[in-house]
């Protein structure tokens, strides 16, 4: 019944899972594998299968996914031909193909991934069973004769992108119907091949080229009014900045963005945030206040997103809810939104709300908010491509896109108008690799009115505040941290370690296993996320701040500890060495040198005079070089210059 076409480039692990389902299935009459792998591993595996169903096409050079699919379709001899990408795996029973069998007579073309195409911009977003423009090529199925009638995938889009909406829109114009297999049971491992760096082409360049070709065929031309270029001044128009975050777990990246969003709005700036992945809200909202507009890519839970109305009259007000219940609100009292506009009822006014919009695409957010500047704090490749596409449209040609490089690795900066760098070392690397991109050095800053020393009595505590994942990535041996803790505790019977991590829920079980293994139940305490005043109280109780990591470029938590007058024992990474001078404000060593870490911690615990002197040096440097005011001034100045405001 089905010919199955699979294009692969070395994803043997997924290929084996797919064959485990497809080979025994009686409805699969033919499996055509188009192998673009450089090397013999995939071919060797396929040769050992010994199946009459199997047909293998070996390309010595990667032909790209479009041409490879067409090669496979040309050899299909069953009634229906189905495409599977090599990062798509059907579940391990007949469910997937039974679902397709049940629908092949109802629709001419079937697919499992619904997409909505905006023909004004050529940008896509995920659809659903009721609303979609086309179905993705991976999982697309139709009669073999129809594949050939439609001309297969148009190789003008070679090597990838826009071939599937082109085929679907062509089919729609010819009168064919498209259906969605919603309960398909195919797991998609998120473009494991498409975004590899060894494919031989630049994704953004290909995407833009193919979008232009596609839009020339199908695009709806927007009607634009001719307007003179606005002159932005501080008096009559605020500069609108939209920050892009990958998630809302409060770490150094999110805290930096929150400082900017909360600290810069006023007569000059207006701030918004787009969050690509979101869990529970509320915690993050406390960090940014009520003046920042929020856009979430995924639906999130919040106990603050409801509009609250206040009774402004001098007497009690009676309101009838939609369920018929009478609600009496005392003077000055509040009630949540009842589903209709209470602003229209005399005596009530909107008291507060979090202006968050959930489940919106970056395109919708930008069109809605109309920012002057988009500020990335992490690379979210899908969103980055959408913004790049928006800038190709006339109405967004003046949009500025900037990036703060928070990590230790230098990302691709060529599509940014400005790069903000945290360390001198990364600054030198950026100047060498991307001389055409203007870059400015702005170290992280912290609120020293919150992070400051107190007269809290010291306890024999060594504290660490970081993502637990970074502790596990300390070296190839994640147990190294626990080995250090155990050796310090054996030398100092009274010491305790406290580890505070934003990703506590994810890694606590794994850390508990290490704690049992090293018998540290009474010595190492794992704490859930703490912020601001609660975190400061722990920092001021401690005698030493300990940070063993091999991947952090400029940890904000180090500055927070410095501002609390703690001596720092940490890894001698490039960013940390710019903050801490070993022997002056802390003691540094190689991330893998457990013995030196142990010696340095014990030295700070036993020599109180040395520890206090290093803490004092650290405190002075935090105030001098890493104040929040200095950071905000530098960002404000750069934003203004970027927009041509003097």
PyMOL commands that set and color helices and strands:
alter all, ss='L'
color gray80, all
select helices_A, chain A and resi 12-22+41-47+65-74+95-103+144-149+155-157+163-173+203-218+252-264+283-288+342-344+362-369+381-391+394-396+424-433+468-472+480-491+504-517+533-541+556-563+574-579+594-606+608-625+628-642
alter helices_A, ss='H'
color red, helices_A
select strands_A, chain A and resi 2-8+28-35+54-58+80-85+88-90+109-111+114-118+123-126+134-135+141-143+178-180+186-188+239-245+269-275+293-296+308-311+317-320+326-329+334-336+348-352+356-357+373-376+400-405+418-421+439-441+461-465+496-500+524-527+544-547+567-571+586-589
alter strands_A, ss='S'
color yellow, strands_A
deselect
rebuild
show_as cartoon
